[in-house]
Amino acid sequence: MVRSCVDANVTERAPAGHRYFGFTDAAGGSGQDSMTLAIGHREADRIVVDLVREVRPPFSPERAVEDFAADLKRYRVSTISSDRYAGDWPTEQFRKHGINVEKALKTTSDAYMEMLPQLNTLNIRLLDHARLVDQIS
């Protein structure tokens, strides 16, 4: 089901005239957790994922935010959603780069559950990104 939503050989979609939104799942740079960023847009009822970034540990969280902020600016995104990891740390770091962070109201598990109908009806277009497909699956 997930693979049927993947646009083969499309690893990133260039910014165009869409209104983009972003989400980050922050991490501290050590341990097992990666820090991730996704940017997407809507086309009518369809969700289109345009960019996915993952930084695996060990990494500098400040550098990851700097790199993510550069991508967000390319897509003209000035406000993103974030999970509730690490309190205000991600908010403060992104603010240094002109990006506002709003805490997601739902848990990541809830977001995955809400994605199921989009996957079942093929109303989401995913990138050809192995880790993305594995995580959703």
C-alpha positions in Angstrom: 0.0 0.0 0.0 2.8 2.4 0.9 4.8 1.6 -2.1 1.9 2.3 -4.4 2.0 6.0 -3.2 5.7 6.4 -4.0 6.6 8.3 -7.1 9.4 6.1 -8.5 12.8 7.8 -8.9 11.6 11.1 -7.4 13.8 11.8 -4.4 12.9 15.5 -4.1 10.5 17.9 -5.7 11.8 21.4 -6.4 10.0 24.4 -4.9 7.3 25.8 -7.2 4.3 28.0 -6.6 2.7 26.0 -3.9 2.0 26.9 -0.3 4.3 24.5 1.6 4.2 23.2 5.2 6.9 21.5 7.2 7.3 19.2 10.2 10.4 18.3 12.2 11.0 15.4 14.6 13.8 16.8 16.7 16.6 14.7 18.3 19.5 15.4 20.5 22.3 14.1 18.3 23.3 11.1 20.3 21.7 7.8 21.1 19.6 6.1 18.4 17.2 8.8 17.3 17.6 10.6 14.0 16.4 14.2 13.5 14.1 14.6 10.5 12.4 17.2 8.4 9.5 16.8 5.9 8.2 19.5 3.6 5.0 19.1 1.6 2.0 20.8 0.0 -1.6 20.1 -0.9 -3.0 19.7 -4.4 -6.8 19.7 -3.8 -7.4 16.7 -1.5 -4.0 15.1 -2.2 -1.0 15.5 0.1 2.4 15.7 -1.8 5.7 15.2 0.1 8.3 17.4 -1.6 11.4 16.9 0.6 12.6 14.6 3.4 15.8 15.0 5.4 17.2 12.7 8.0 20.3 13.3 10.1 21.5 10.2 11.9 23.5 10.2 15.1 26.0 11.3 16.1 25.3 14.8 14.8 25.3 18.4 16.0 21.6 19.4 16.6 22.5 23.1 16.0 24.0 22.2 12.6 21.0 20.1 11.7 18.6 23.0 12.5 20.8 25.3 10.4 20.6 22.9 7.4 16.9 22.3 7.9 16.2 26.1 8.1 18.0 26.5 4.8 15.7 24.0 3.1 12.7 25.5 4.7 13.6 29.0 3.4 14.0 27.5 -0.1 10.4 26.4 0.1 9.3 29.7 1.7 8.2 28.0 4.9 8.4 30.2 8.0 6.4 28.2 10.4 6.7 24.4 11.0 5.1 21.9 13.3 7.2 19.8 15.7 6.8 17.0 18.1 7.2 17.8 21.7 10.8 16.5 22.0 13.2 18.5 24.3 10.7 21.2 25.4 11.6 24.6 23.9 15.0 23.6 22.5 13.9 23.1 18.9 11.8 26.3 19.0 14.7 28.4 20.2 17.1 27.0 17.7 14.8 27.4 14.7 13.9 30.9 15.8 17.6 31.9 15.4 17.1 31.2 11.7 13.7 33.0 11.4 11.6 29.8 11.6 8.7 29.6 14.0 7.8 26.3 15.6 4.4 25.2 16.7 4.1 22.1 18.8 2.0 19.5 17.2 -1.3 18.8 18.9 -1.2 15.1 18.0 1.3 12.5 18.8 3.4 10.9 16.0 1.4 7.7 16.5 -1.8 9.6 16.0 -0.4 11.2 12.8 0.5 7.8 11.4 -3.0 6.6 12.1 -4.5 9.6 10.3 -2.3 8.9 7.3 -3.9 5.4 6.8 -6.9 6.7 4.8 -4.7 8.9 2.7 -2.5 5.8 1.9 -5.5 3.6 1.2 -7.1 6.0 -1.2 -3.7 6.9 -2.8 -4.3 10.6 -1.8 -0.7 11.0 -0.8 2.3 11.2 -3.0 5.5 10.0 -1.4 9.2 10.4 -2.4 11.3 7.4 -3.4 13.1 7.4 -0.1 13.8 4.0 1.5 13.8 5.2 5.1 10.6 7.1 4.6 8.9 4.1 3.2 10.2 1.8 6.0 9.1 4.2 8.7 5.6 4.6 7.4 5.3 0.8 6.8 
